[in-house]
């Protein structure tokens, strides 16, 4: 394990580099980075003690519209500052911004200031539970996303119609298509690596202008940090190339959706032994991993909004579109919700395939780990047999909620969700998803106009 940097050491290091300013960011419930640039003198004064950050970041949606159903913050509280604490271990430089120093912060200050609903704080809490139970959780996330030609000025005047992909045609794993936009492609790989987001692999995926990237695995908190910063970094780099990346789960009904699969494994407290692997087992899967899978399957229908948080998410979770719809697992099967990969002592892991690219990585990974630990804690047996063949047809053990409203109601009413994440988090998060559904439900869509305007 690398030795942690102290605040004093960090400030001494930066003081000798003529640093003038620093960028800080927190993450809201939708996984959107919210932040500011401050002077280095200001940073010096708050690096060890924290700083005030308006708690509206947990009181409004992705479009900055204030919730009308939140109790944690709102007009009734006056939207005060909460204390955000800089995590100096997240220190990195932004290579496309002249190596500007960057840090993540969260609200885990021990005083209850938004810490119960802060996504990063929630993941830290679940990670501590794993550590207390003798486990180190390693994770990585992989993303698919569409790259569009950046015409954002026209989009805002034309209501986001006529979006043009960066390249045309269905070219999965295409060397040709990657080469045609090689400057952007290689900038993603190289600049993200310099930003301490090591990329294991990057390639084109099926669909016009679609890329897929796998981020190198690490401890779960670092993995989530990398995933959040990856999405933001891709957008920032894309802008410099005239490209508009989108991590929507389903960009077009005629094209495959975009996943954000989470790979995970539990290791011994000294990080020397992969506890998911058992060489004596016929499958290579340990009894502990079986309980972990059983816990995820049991909890999945009750925590789905943490994997699929938007109205759009559920348009990806449809039959035959490379995304799961049933409560299933199997070994190396891409039609099931969970894909076990017993590939050896070092690499045996579980891939949770429900997760979309629109997910908040902190919440998705917290949900994976908490539900897996639930199965271990309860000594659950893996009673659901591994699916053979088509997971879409294997409905014996349940199907996933069909839309955000159904999924949110299941989570809101679930004692399991409250046990895993706390009553205040579940109430607040479910309220934000109900708000999201209400905003969608009142909109008259293009589909409705085309279908009803003239003929009805």
Secondary structure, DSSP 8 states (H G I E B T S, - for coil): ------HHHHHHHHHTTT--EEEEEEE-TTS-EEEEEEEHHHHHHHTTT-EEEEGGGGTB-TTS-B-SS-SSSSTTTT--EEEEEEEEEEEEEEGGGTTEEEEEEES-SSS-SSTTT-HHHHHHHHHHHHHHTTEEEEEEEEEEEEEEE--HHHHHHHTS-S--BSS-S--TT-HHHHHHTHHHHHHHHHHHHHTT--EEEEEE-SSTTEEEEEE--EEHHHHHHHHHHHHHHHHHHHHTTTEEEE--S-S-TTS---B--EEEEEEETTS-SBTTB-TTSSSSB-HHHHHHHHHHHHHHHHHGGGTS-STGGGGTSSTTTTS--BS-EEES-TTSSEEEE---TTT-EEEETT-BTTS-HHHHHHHHHHHHHHHHHTT----S----S-GGG--TT-B--SSHHHHHHHHHT-HHHHHHH-HHHHHHHHHHHHHHHHHHHT---HHHHHHHTTT-
